[in-house]
Amino acid sequence: MPAMIPIGELQEKGKIIHEIKGYLPSAYARYIDWNNIKEPQAIQYTSPEAMHAYNLAAIRSYVSTLANHDAIPRDAGEEISQKLTRENVTFLSADEWESILRHDVRGLVRACQDKLSEKATRWLYLGLTSYDVINTAQSAALRDVAYELIIPEGVKLGNTMIRRAKEHRDTVIAGRTHRQHAAATTVGHWIGETLDGYVPALNLSADRTDELKGKIQGFVGTRAAPHALFRDRINPRTLETETLAKLGLEPSLISSQVLHPYHYAQYFFPFILLYGSMAKFANDVRNFQQTEVGEIYEARLSERVGSSTGATKRNPITSENIGGHWRQLKPKVISILDDYITDFQRDLQDSANKRYYMNEVPQIVLHGIRSTERIANNMTIRADRALQNLGVTQGLILGEPLQLYLQVHCAERGMNVDTHEHVRLLADRAIEDGEPFFEYMQRDSLVRGMLNEMHPEDKEMLLNPEKYLGTAKEDMDRAIGIWERDLDVLSNRAQAYKEMRLQRVKSS
């Protein structure tokens, strides 16, 4: 299903934007290759030009519903429905009228009237208030961009991460807490730690997208105008329900002059959580890539350019770009919460906020998904370096299993020993003496006595950190099955939505 702005049109406009890119106020212009647009963009749905098209769609749906019930002349309704297109009533014409009238929707209405006959003009915009149009258009746009771009791309990233997790199910790396070696884990399990937040957030994003509402309830939300004008022809609630159904939306139960801000807050928050999981993953890759670690690189080693002066470096620029956009995305939460409170039924304090985050959040999230997918798909995982790093502490990574096995050994023999303190002191002495802990601990009489009595399998787990993995691999096998089913369901939901929207467009 094509977006409100077809990609071919965006590609043509992109060539113009490319020439004036350096003059544009938004830094986001940097992150689209305007001269060579290949992938669909969120701005096809949420840019001012696209929102103009959704505003017109909301008005057309309302007028056609009135005409279908003979609440206005059918020929006037048909003319309005045919002429109120983005190509005929341009964004620039509405913008010019807005600059004169100092009101966005009144400017849109005047631009529409310029294209209509005198008779049709009489029946335009009867019983509506501005945010019947704007909120309904916003909800339709946000739902479309979620189901047609963000969720399908999100599913693609999820499947890529699962594929890489399967590939490296058995690749052992050091687990780290407080940036120190703790116990061994696997690359697959590390990827799973991201997926455990990412997939639920993607699921929640789809669920909350389904809950977006529209409104056709008039001035301050009482339906007074449509009730006064059209009650003999159509019940105001029926008018709202049928109008919104043409856009794939359901009405809110009650609204003021605007939809309750909850409906937008609950839409955006899951996407911000989704991005947070990606930012954590990218930050881990960035840390893995540092010289002292060198276990995972965000790209194939032959493809990454070094710094402007250090040609030998491999900078994690994509990971840092994702982290940079996380810093840009987080403050949007404050903007969304600021808009949660209005003065009585309506004020304009939220207007500027919404013009930013309703456009920018989908763009940033989509950019983050695509950037993270490139990392997940192309990252180089150096199993040899990871195994080498397991030994860098010279056995200190054995601390937890040594303490636990000693605790059981002492308990079974009635020995009152604080094994945690015993292992800590052994480690301190080994470090002070400059000796490998692996060798130092085996000279301790308590440890040596335990080792002589241990079951071979337990002894192997204790002395080989790569064997001390518990159920990490089996847990990932189980989790992957669940995540794959979730992603398949999401993919099917997105496809069904596209087909449903296409059917709505054909029927209208």
Backbone hydrogen bonds, N-H to C=O, Kabsch-Sander energy under -0.5 kcal/mol:
donor,donor_aa,acceptor,acceptor_aa,energy
5,I,44,Q,-1.3
10,L,6,P,-2.1
11,Q,7,I,-2.5
12,E,8,G,-1.7
13,K,9,E,-2.7
14,G,10,L,-2.5
15,K,11,Q,-1.1
16,I,12,E,-0.8
16,I,13,K,-0.5
17,I,13,K,-2.8
18,H,14,G,-2.8
19,E,15,K,-0.9
19,E,16,I,-0.6
20,I,16,I,-1.0
20,I,17,I,-0.6
21,K,17,I,-0.6
21,K,18,H,-0.6
23,Y,20,I,-2.4
24,L,20,I,-0.7
24,L,21,K,-1.2
29,A,26,S,-1.4
30,R,27,A,-2.0
31,Y,28,Y,-1.7
32,I,29,A,-0.9
34,W,32,I,-1.7
36,N,33,D,-2.1
37,I,34,W,-0.5
44,Q,41,Q,-1.7
45,Y,42,A,-2.3
46,T,42,A,-2.0
47,S,43,I,-1.1
51,M,47,S,-3.0
52,H,48,P,-1.9
53,A,49,E,-1.3
54,Y,50,A,-1.9
55,N,51,M,-2.6
56,L,52,H,-2.1
57,A,53,A,-2.0
58,A,54,Y,-2.2
59,I,55,N,-2.0
60,R,56,L,-2.7
61,S,57,A,-2.3
62,Y,58,A,-1.9
63,V,59,I,-2.6
64,S,60,R,-2.6
65,T,61,S,-1.7
66,L,62,Y,-2.1
67,A,63,V,-2.6
68,N,64,S,-2.3
69,H,65,T,-1.1
69,H,66,L,-0.5
70,D,67,A,-1.8
71,A,66,L,-2.8
72,I,66,L,-0.7
77,G,73,P,-2.3
78,E,74,R,-2.5
79,E,75,D,-2.1
80,I,76,A,-2.5
81,S,77,G,-2.3
82,Q,78,E,-1.9
83,K,79,E,-2.5
84,L,80,I,-2.1
85,T,83,K,-2.1
89,V,85,T,-3.2
90,T,88,N,-0.8
94,A,90,T,-1.8
95,D,91,F,-2.6
96,E,92,L,-2.4
97,W,93,S,-1.9
98,E,94,A,-2.3
99,S,95,D,-2.0
100,I,96,E,-1.0
101,L,97,W,-3.1
102,R,98,E,-3.0
107,G,103,H,-2.1
108,L,104,D,-1.9
109,V,105,V,-2.8
110,R,106,R,-2.4
111,A,107,G,-2.1
112,C,108,L,-2.2
113,Q,109,V,-2.6
114,D,110,R,-1.7
115,K,112,C,-1.6
116,L,113,Q,-1.3
121,T,117,S,-2.3
122,R,118,E,-1.1
122,R,119,K,-0.5
123,W,119,K,-0.6
123,W,120,A,-1.2
124,L,121,T,-1.3
126,L,123,W,-0.5
127,G,125,Y,-0.6
132,D,129,T,-1.7
133,V,129,T,-1.1
134,I,130,S,-2.5
135,N,131,Y,-1.4
136,T,131,Y,-0.5
136,T,132,D,-0.9
137,A,133,V,-2.5
138,Q,134,I,-2.9
139,S,135,N,-2.6
140,A,136,T,-2.1
141,A,137,A,-2.5
142,L,138,Q,-2.8
143,R,139,S,-2.1
144,D,140,A,-2.2
145,V,141,A,-2.7
146,A,142,L,-1.7
147,Y,143,R,-2.4
148,E,144,D,-2.6
149,L,145,V,-1.3
150,I,145,V,-2.3
151,I,146,A,-3.3
153,E,149,L,-2.4
154,G,150,I,-2.5
155,V,151,I,-2.5
156,K,152,P,-1.9
157,L,153,E,-2.1
158,G,154,G,-2.4
159,N,155,V,-2.6
160,T,156,K,-2.1
161,M,157,L,-2.5
162,I,158,G,-2.1
163,R,159,N,-2.3
164,R,160,T,-2.3
165,A,161,M,-2.3
166,K,162,I,-2.4
167,E,163,R,-2.2
168,H,164,R,-1.7
169,R,166,K,-1.4
171,T,168,H,-0.6
172,V,170,D,-0.7
173,I,185,T,-2.4
175,G,183,A,-2.4
177,T,180,Q,-2.2
180,Q,177,T,-1.8
182,A,175,G,-3.1
185,T,173,I,-3.1
187,V,171,T,-2.7
188,G,168,H,-2.0
190,W,186,T,-2.3
191,I,187,V,-2.5
192,G,188,G,-2.0
193,E,189,H,-1.6
194,T,190,W,-0.9
194,T,191,I,-0.7
195,L,191,I,-2.1
196,D,192,G,-2.2
197,G,194,T,-1.4
198,Y,194,T,-2.5
199,V,195,L,-2.3
201,A,197,G,-1.6
202,L,198,Y,-2.3
203,N,199,V,-2.6
204,L,200,P,-2.8
205,S,201,A,-2.2
206,A,202,L,-1.8
207,D,203,N,-2.3
208,R,204,L,-2.8
209,T,205,S,-1.9
210,D,206,A,-1.9
211,E,207,D,-0.6
211,E,208,R,-0.5
212,L,209,T,-1.5
214,G,250,E,-2.1
221,G,218,G,-2.2
222,T,219,F,-1.2
223,R,217,Q,-2.7
227,H,223,R,-2.1
228,A,224,A,-2.6
229,L,225,A,-2.5
230,F,226,P,-2.4
231,R,227,H,-1.2
233,R,230,F,-2.0
234,I,230,F,-3.1
239,L,235,N,-2.6
240,E,236,P,-2.0
241,T,237,R,-2.7
242,E,238,T,-2.7
243,T,239,L,-1.9
244,L,240,E,-2.6
245,A,241,T,-2.0
246,K,242,E,-1.1
247,L,244,L,-1.6
248,G,245,A,-1.3
249,L,244,L,-2.4
250,E,212,L,-0.6
252,S,214,G,-1.6
256,S,258,V,-1.8
257,Q,345,Q,-0.8
258,V,345,Q,-0.5
263,H,260,H,-1.8
264,Y,261,P,-1.0
265,A,261,P,-2.5
266,Q,262,Y,-2.9
268,F,264,Y,-2.3
269,F,265,A,-2.3
271,F,267,Y,-0.7
272,I,268,F,-1.8
273,L,269,F,-2.3
274,L,270,P,-2.5
275,Y,271,F,-2.3
276,G,272,I,-2.0
277,S,273,L,-1.7
278,M,274,L,-1.5
279,A,275,Y,-2.7
280,K,276,G,-2.2
281,F,277,S,-2.1
282,A,278,M,-2.7
283,N,279,A,-2.3
284,D,280,K,-2.2
285,V,281,F,-2.3
286,R,282,A,-2.4
287,N,283,N,-2.0
288,F,284,D,-2.9
289,Q,285,V,-1.8
290,Q,287,N,-0.9
293,V,290,Q,-1.6
294,G,288,F,-0.6
294,G,290,Q,-2.0
295,E,288,F,-1.4
296,I,288,F,-0.5
297,Y,380,T,-2.8
303,E,300,R,-2.7
304,R,300,R,-0.6
305,V,303,E,-0.5
307,S,310,G,-1.5
311,A,309,T,-1.1
313,K,310,G,-1.7
315,N,305,V,-0.8
317,I,315,N,-2.0
320,E,316,P,-2.2
321,N,317,I,-1.9
322,I,318,T,-2.2
323,G,319,S,-2.2
324,G,320,E,-2.3
325,H,321,N,-2.2
326,W,322,I,-1.6
327,R,323,G,-1.5
328,Q,324,G,-1.0
329,L,325,H,-2.4
330,K,326,W,-2.5
332,K,329,L,-1.7
333,V,329,L,-0.6
333,V,330,K,-1.7
334,I,330,K,-0.6
334,I,331,P,-0.5
335,S,331,P,-1.6
336,I,332,K,-2.7
337,L,333,V,-2.4
338,D,334,I,-2.7
339,D,335,S,-1.6
340,Y,337,L,-1.5
341,I,338,D,-1.0
344,F,342,T,-0.8
346,R,343,D,-1.6
351,S,348,L,-1.1
352,A,348,L,-0.6
353,N,349,Q,-0.5
354,K,350,D,-2.6
355,R,351,S,-1.5
356,Y,352,A,-1.1
356,Y,353,N,-1.0
357,Y,353,N,-2.4
358,M,354,K,-1.6
359,N,356,Y,-0.7
360,E,356,Y,-3.1
361,V,357,Y,-2.0
363,Q,359,N,-0.9
364,I,360,E,-3.0
365,V,361,V,-2.7
366,L,362,P,-2.3
367,H,363,Q,-2.5
368,G,364,I,-2.6
369,I,365,V,-2.5
370,R,366,L,-2.4
371,S,367,H,-2.4
372,T,368,G,-2.7
373,E,369,I,-2.3
374,R,370,R,-1.7
375,I,371,S,-1.7
376,A,372,T,-3.0
377,N,373,E,-2.4
378,N,374,R,-2.1
379,M,375,I,-2.4
380,T,297,Y,-2.0
380,T,299,A,-0.6
381,I,379,M,-0.5
382,R,295,E,-3.3
382,R,380,T,-0.6
383,A,381,I,-1.2
386,A,382,R,-2.2
387,L,383,A,-2.3
388,Q,384,D,-2.1
389,N,385,R,-2.5
390,L,386,A,-1.2
391,G,387,L,-0.6
391,G,388,Q,-1.2
392,V,389,N,-1.5
394,Q,391,G,-1.8
396,L,393,T,-1.1
398,L,395,G,-2.2
399,G,396,L,-1.9
402,L,398,L,-2.4
403,Q,399,G,-2.3
404,L,400,E,-2.4
405,Y,401,P,-2.7
406,L,402,L,-2.3
407,Q,403,Q,-2.1
408,V,404,L,-2.2
409,H,405,Y,-2.6
410,C,406,L,-2.9
411,A,407,Q,-2.4
412,E,408,V,-2.7
413,R,409,H,-0.7
413,R,410,C,-0.5
414,G,411,A,-1.3
415,M,410,C,-3.1
417,V,415,M,-1.4
419,T,417,V,-1.4
422,H,418,D,-2.3
423,V,419,T,-2.5
424,R,420,H,-2.2
425,L,421,E,-2.5
426,L,422,H,-1.9
427,A,423,V,-2.4
428,D,424,R,-2.5
429,R,425,L,-2.4
430,A,426,L,-2.3
431,I,427,A,-2.4
432,E,428,D,-2.5
433,D,429,R,-2.6
434,G,430,A,-0.6
434,G,431,I,-0.7
435,E,430,A,-2.4
437,F,394,Q,-0.7
438,F,394,Q,-2.3
439,E,436,P,-0.6
440,Y,436,P,-2.6
441,M,437,F,-2.9
442,Q,438,F,-0.7
443,R,439,E,-0.6
443,R,440,Y,-1.2
444,D,441,M,-1.2
448,R,444,D,-3.1
449,G,445,S,-2.3
450,M,446,L,-1.8
451,L,447,V,-2.8
452,N,448,R,-1.8
453,E,449,G,-0.7
453,E,450,M,-1.2
454,M,450,M,-0.9
454,M,451,L,-0.6
459,K,455,H,-2.7
460,E,456,P,-2.2
461,M,457,E,-1.9
462,L,458,D,-2.2
463,L,459,K,-2.3
464,N,460,E,-1.2
467,K,464,N,-2.6
468,Y,464,N,-0.6
468,Y,465,P,-0.9
469,L,467,K,-1.8
472,A,469,L,-2.2
475,D,471,T,-3.3
476,M,472,A,-1.9
477,D,473,K,-2.1
478,R,474,E,-2.1
479,A,475,D,-2.7
480,I,476,M,-2.9
481,G,477,D,-1.4
482,I,478,R,-1.5
483,W,479,A,-2.9
484,E,480,I,-2.9
485,R,481,G,-1.6
486,D,482,I,-2.4
487,L,483,W,-2.7
488,D,484,E,-2.1
489,V,485,R,-2.3
490,L,486,D,-2.3
491,S,487,L,-2.5
492,N,488,D,-2.3
493,R,489,V,-2.4
494,A,490,L,-2.5
495,Q,491,S,-2.2
496,A,492,N,-2.6
497,Y,493,R,-2.1
498,K,494,A,-2.1
499,E,495,Q,-2.2
500,M,496,A,-2.4
501,R,497,Y,-2.7
502,L,498,K,-2.4
503,Q,499,E,-2.1
504,R,500,M,-2.1
505,V,501,R,-2.4
506,K,502,L,-2.2
507,S,503,Q,-2.4
508,S,504,R,-1.6
